[in-house]
Amino acid sequence: MPNSFFKFKQFTVNQDRCAMKVGTDGVVLGVTATFCDGGGSGSADAPKLHLVDVGAGTGLVSLMIKQRHPSACITAVEIDPDAASQAQENFDASPWKIEAVCSSWQNFASRAEAEGKKFDGIFCNPPYFTASLKAPSEKRTQARHNDSLPFTELISGVAAVLAENGLFYVILPAQDKEGFEKLASEKGLVLSAITYVHPVEGSEAKRVVMCYKKAPALCGEGPVVENNLYLETITRGVYTERFKTLISPFYLKL
């Protein structure tokens, strides 16, 4: 059984009431999603980032992003009441203020759009299984399968509430890249950067972290920035130097 908690350098993630536990996908998203921190200048009147975590689960990614962007205002949206409650407890026990909201992304985005709210950044480690065997636990099925959050509805909500200069990050299986990109393009979101995530040096990418922005109204699309991130060396259990650099501010042991 997985541990009931996962301790990082600056915070602890309790996860006994969450269907999806701390995992590599969340960690990778937490270290790669990067926003232009307007509040980082130290000026009291500098604009602060307003970010949204879609499907927050334990709150892991929100905590990692907050550690990297301390001045950001983060709202963590989670549909499952137990997970939302535990995420808020994790936030309250951390050095930072983060708000967890128990809601579906569809309802949250709809309300935000009606109120004219826009967000500087949105990040998501979404449920993405579509045809695989459903888990015995209804909550785990909801967390893993996209029945409750189809890609079309995730993207529609993002397109509605992302600010003009905002960024949207999502981590997905590599095989879902083209289909997701097509759906995003139809809603006016343009792929700006992509990181191919390889579990081992020399292996094929199993995940992709994609960064989207809104399509520019008057100028053409710029080139897509492509990167590769290798998690382990060919020696099993040994992280690459690049991945060590990214996770060293968070992991107690490397």
N, C-alpha and C positions, 0 to 999 in steps of 0.2 A: 504494500500500500504506500502511496506517496505521503511524504511528511505533511503534518497539519499546518506547518508554517515553513517559510523560506526566509532566512535572514540575510540581508544585504548590509553593506557598510553603514548606510545612513537610515535605513528603514527595515521593517519586518513585514512580510506579507503572510497573514493568516489565511488559510484557504480551505478549512474543513467544511464550510457551508457553500463552497463554490463548486459547480459541476466541472469546470475546466481549471486545472491547476497551473501553477507557474511552469512555463515551457519555453523552449528555444525560440519559437516564433515571436512570442511577446518580447523576449529579451532583444532579439534582432531588431524588431520595430522600435523598441525603446532607445536603442543606441544609434539608429540611422535616421529617424524622423527629425529633421532639423528645421527650425523656423527662424526668421529674421527677428531677433528680440529687440523691439523698439524700446522696451523698458530697461534694457541692460546698460544704458548709459549712466544710470545712477541719478538722473534728473528726476525730481519729484513730479514734474508735469509731463514727463516723457510718456508716450502712448504705451499701454500695456497690451501684450498679446492676449487675445481671447480664443481659447482652444477648446475643442470638444473631442472626447474619447468615445467612440461608438462601440458599444458592446464591451464595457470596461471589465467585466468579470471580477477578478480579485482586486483590480486597481493597479496592477503591476506597471503597465505602460504609462499610466498617468503619473505615477510616482517617479518613474525614470525620467520622463519628459520634464516634470517639475524640478527635479534635481538639476537637470541641464539648463532649464529656463526658469530660474527662481521667481522672476517677476511676473510670469504668465498667470493668467486666471484660467483655470481648467475646470470644465464641467464634464463629469464622467457619467455617461448614460448607460444604464444597464436594465434590461427587461425583467430579470429574475429578482424577486424581492429579497431572497436570502443573500444572493451575491451582492446586490446593491447595498444591503445593510452591512455586510462584512467589508466591502470596499470602503464604505464611509468610516468604519472602525479602523481600518488600516490607515486611512488618510488622517484621522484624528490622532492616531498614535505616532504619526510622522512629524518631522519638523515643519511641515508646510500645510497651508490651507487649500484643500481641494473639495469641491462639492460633488457628491454622488446624487444622481437623480434616477429614481426608479420609473422607467418609461420605455416603451418601444422607440426605436429611432424614428419610425414613421410619424408617431404622434409628437415627439419632441421637435422634429424638423418642421412639421406642419404648424405647430404653435409658434415656433421661432419665426417662421416666414410670415405668419399673420401679424406678428408684433414688429416686423421689420428688422429683426436681429440678423446680423452678419458676423461670421467668425473668421479670424485670421488664419486659423489652421484647424484641420480635422484629421484625426488619425484613427485607424481601425484595423484590428486583427479579427476579421469576420468569421462567422461560421461558413464553411465552404463546401462541405460534403453534400452531394446531391443524390447520388444513386447507390451509395454504399449501404451496408447493413446498418439499421438503426440501433442505437445503444439501448440496453435494457432500461436505463434510467431516462425518464422523460426530460429531466433537466439537462442531462448530459447530451441527449439528442438535440435539444433546443440550442445548446451551446456549440455543438459541432456541425449541425446541418442547417442549410440556409432556408428552410421552410418558412421561418419567422422573419428572415431578413434576406430576401432574394437580392441578387446583385442589382437588378433594375431599381428596386426601392432604396437600396443603399445609395446608389448613384444619384437618383432623383432628389433625395433629401440633401445630399452634398451640393448638387448644382444649385439648389434653391437658397441655401444659407451660407455658402462660401463667399467671402469678400472678394472683390475684384482682384486684389493682389495676394489672396490667400493661397495656401497649399493644402492639398489632400494627400495623405500617405495611407497606403494599404499594403498588407503583406498577404500573398496568395501562393498556392501551388503554381509552379512554373507552367503547367499545362493549361491553366486558366487565363494566362496573360492575354492572348489574342482576343478571346471572347469578351473579357472585361474591358479591354481597350476599345473594342468596337462599341460597346454599350456606353462607355464614358464619352466617346467622341460624339455620339448621337445626342448627348445632353450638354454639349459645349465644353467638355473638359478635355484638356490637351495634356498628353504625357510629356513631362518636362525632364524627368530623370528616372532611371531604373537601376536597381542593384540586383544582380544575379547572386543568389545565396547558394553556395556549394557546401554540402556537409563535410567533404574531405577534399584536400588538394588533388586536382586531377579528375574529380568526379563531375558529373553533370549537375547543373543547378536544379535544386528541388523546390526552391521558393524564389519569389521575386518580391522586392519592395519597390512599389511604383509611386512616383510623386506626380500629382496632377495639378494643373492650374487652369483658370478659366481661359478660354480661347480669346486671344486679343482681337479687338473689334476692327482695328485698322491696319494691322501689320501681319505679316506671315508668321507661321509657326517656326520657332527656333529649333536648333538641333537637339536631339534627346541626349542627355549626358548618361553614359553607360559605365557601370562599375561592376566589379566582381568581388565578392566577399567569401573567402574560404574559412570555414569554422575550425576545422581540425587538420593537422598535418597527416601524413600517411601513417604516422604512429598513433594508434588508436588512443583516444583520450587526451591527446596533447593539442592544445589550442595553437593556432597560428599566431605569429607576432601581431599581425594586424587586428585580429579579433581580441587578443589579450589587451591591446591598447584601448579598444573600444569599451571593453567590459571592466577594465581595472578600476574605474571610479565606483563600481557597484559591487563586484564580487569580493567576498572575504578572502577566498583562496582561488588561485589560478593554476 
